[in-house]
Amino acid sequence: MEETVNNSRSVLSLEVTQEQREAIYHFFAHNDWEFKDISGENASVEENESNEGDFFIAQDENSEECPNCLCRPCITNERNRQLWWENENHPEHERNAYLRKDKYKRFWTNLLHRGVWKDPRYLLRKREALRRDPRRHKCVYHRRDLMPKCVLELVRQWFPNLTEQQYMGHMWE
């Protein structure tokens, strides 16, 4: 973007390897962009993982805890209803797997903000599931979380597969 269009500047501090640093320099040079290299002594490092929640939603201690999602009340309870929830179930279709993916991501975020992914009981479940998964012994592990059964059932109810099409599963289902 030309500077005449957008004069605003911001400071971006990155911790990178020498190779990554050179690649960034070459990228800027290739695009004829100017930058000011600020000494690393003035920069501070923030330890903030990408899966950290910006805020926390307190659970209702007077509600019954769901054994699947560990939320009070269950994350799929009408009291936790979100604007993006479906109002009716869709017909069976082969594209529904694609539509379910977005809903799973949204539920993942809801569970994040309720602290489920850091709950010791959840972490124990995940550790046990990883131990049982034979695929883990043959390949590199990619970070994943166990989607609770209550979420799987609700989202699959909204967007069902064709009768003859099996669900792929959620790795440790």
Number of C-alpha atoms within 10 A of each C-alpha: 8 7 9 7 7 8 8 7 8 5 10 7 15 11 11 10 9 9 9 11 13 12 12 13 14 12 12 13 12 9 9 9 12 9 11 6 8 11 8 11 6 7 13 10 9 7 6 8 7 6 10 13 16 7 10 12 12 11 15 11 10 8 11 12 16 16 12 14 21 21 22 19 19 20 22 20 12 10 9 12 11 12 6 9 15 14 8 9 13 14 13 16 13 14 12 18 16 10 15 18 12 13 21 15 12 15 21 19 16 18 22 19 18 21 19 17 21 12 11 10 12 18 15 11 13 17 11 12 15 16 12 12 11 10 12 12 11 7 8 8 10 7 5 9 14 17 20 20 14 17 19 19 13 15 24 20 16 21 24 24 19 14 9 6 11 9 11 8 9 13 13 14 11
